[in-house]
Amino acid sequence: MKQAQYTIHGINGPVVKVVGGKGLAMMDMVSVGDEGLIGEVVGVDLDAATVQVYEDTAGLKPGQPAVGQGAPMAITLGPGMLTNIFDGIARPLKVIEEKSGPFIARGLNLPSLDQEKKWDTTLHVKVGDTLAPGQMYASCPETPLILHRCLVPAGLSGKVTRVVPDGAYNVTETLVELTDDHGGVHPLRLAQEWPIRTPRPMADRLPIDRPLVTGQRIIDTLFPIGKGGAAAIPGPFGAGKTMTQHQLAKWSDADIIVYLGCGERGNEMTQALEEFSELLDPKSQQPLMNRTILIANTSNMPVAAREASVYTGMTIAEYYRDMGYHVALMADSTSRWAEALREISGRLEEMPAEEGFPAYLASRLAEFYERAGYVKTLEGKEGSVTVIGAVSPQGGDFSEPVTQNTKRYVRTFWGLDRALAYARHFPSINWLTSYSEYADDLKPWYDEHVGPEFVNSRHQIAHLLQKESELMEIVKLIGADILPEDQKLVMETARLIRVGFLQQNAYHAIDTYVPLDKQLRMMELILKLYHGARDIVSRAIPLSQLKATGIFESLAKMKYEVPNDHQEKFDEYDKAIDEALRQVNEANR
């Protein structure tokens, strides 16, 4: 395609006005200035265009060239993305470091994938085969955990007219030639390109009926998220959003993790990079990075690239979903993405809406979260993209536009609480303000795979926490001593639930990850104690006698003392509850 030549007319931060023709279309990529900075067309006039530049524009001046690439911004997708670390526009940071040192030099338009590396490729088609969109034509082991399946791009079909033999190939070599009905020949390689703002097609959207198991008790038990669902983690600074995201990325049962640091502080991204490179996947005992892709767009990187980074991450997630994998996308944080939208919108002199955000904030958030889903792929497999977006409302105010608009498009809301964080209760998810609309949809799965008691126990736990909240209003006024014994029991049991069940230590070897069967057993023991104690207090026996046995303190510690692979130790706690109840009953005969 002929490249259109333009000239820079005006510069306003990352927004550059170019003049000189009529060949640019909306969303086209543009190389700006003598250094060829990467930009994207965001406005088109009769004889001018407005370009959003994804790099620092210092040193640009009017009169320098701007060259249109004739296609929208796209990224190269193929083997080599797993274990890699990219910036917001999918440039590999390891290669950038080799070429320009610790800071990204301007105008480095590097390919996303290693062009030289050979992949041990198996071909799955022969000459004469008819291929449709989404069919597999080749595969290669990308990591010990993930088989990379190369699929015919959407919108392309035809007969195979040439196939190379099995062997080692790089991402630029042609493996298959496909001739369409009009005689056009299309080369199929290990890699393909896809525009980041265009959702990848699917055959069908399926109902969300299985959970994303995270190993975090408060999430799996009280506020579960389904595979293919969308969740938001809003919270003030210091409440533990990033830490919660890290835990979900480390322990959730997704096949592939895409961790997107959007406008994150550099030290937090460094922590994520260091931790992830050291961790082992709990299921396979392989390095966690073998199934992880990191996109690091730190707060000191150009603000415009922040806006593109969420689409880059989502496109990569959809690509692996189309192969039949379950992908979890962690976006941390969507507030900083919204701030980038606000800054660019201000530079473009658009009419601001609430708190200066552009009027299209809601629609952009919807576009992003609606790309999540449990789908039937074009090939006929099942895959999913689960999106978990952190939100950083200023001052912890959940009524601000980003949080409120996010709530409209997600079905799980994990609201973090500053008071809980300051009390060192982590994860600081507030059980009164959080919710999950997936809980009822997932009940059949829990009944089948964990046990029919799971959902019932969950309801009882949630009910006790709710009753505690109501009683706290009375306690604040007149103190706990004045409460009747049955209400004291509710308060004591709720405290046990909070400390012994909801609170979870991410740095403790046993407590960092808890399987569902262990979560159920813990709930059952807490509820067994509650029901046994309720029988005692109904006979006018003071609760203090049962507390004196130390059974409540003992149960609060069981999360640290029962390893995931030695759950028979719960039997000891079961016997301890029976013994404590027996002691009290015998003392009051």
Helices and strands as residue ranges (DSSP letters): E 4-12, E 15-19, E 28-32, E 37-44, E 48-53, E 65-72, E 74-77, E 85-86, H 93-100, E 119-123, E 130-131, E 136-141, E 147-151, E 158-163, E 167-169, E 176-179, E 185-188, E 192-195, E 204-206, H 217-217, I 218-222, E 230-234, H 241-251, E 256-264, H 266-278, G 288-291, E 292-298, H 303-322, E 326-332, H 334-347, G 354-356, H 361-369, E 373-376, E 382-391, G 394-396, H 401-407, E 412-413, H 418-422, E 435-436, H 439-449, H 453-478, H 485-497, I 498-502, H 516-538, H 543-547, H 551-556, H 558-561, G 567-569, H 570-587
